Amino acid sequence: MNIVPFIIALAIFILGMFLFGLAFSVTVFQGAIFIAGILAISLALAIPFHFLRN
C-alpha cells in the first residue's frame, strides 16, 4: 500500500511550491514563508526516500 505515502508526499510538495510563490507576493514574513516552502519540499522528498524504499 504505497499509494497513501505517495499522495501525502505529493500534497506536501505542491504545498511547498505554493509557499514559494506566496513568499514573493506577500508584504510581510517573506523569509519565513519561503523557508517553510523549502522545509515542506524537503519533507515531501524525505517521505519517499524513507517510507517507500524496499
Steps between C-alpha positions, in 0.01 A plus 500: 500500500748760381243735351407673828853628581538603136179705507606664827846580364350642180261722698784629719714563190222701336451693825873583502483629142200711597696642794788590267265703282321651796826625650551735204150647511457580871637809669590351839674178608644433153802321645300284738256395227785424259681289761173320578480416129853363503424289807175372348672391179781340700244305702316402182823357359593328826174305519566286190867455589421363846156342481472374143836325466500124467 
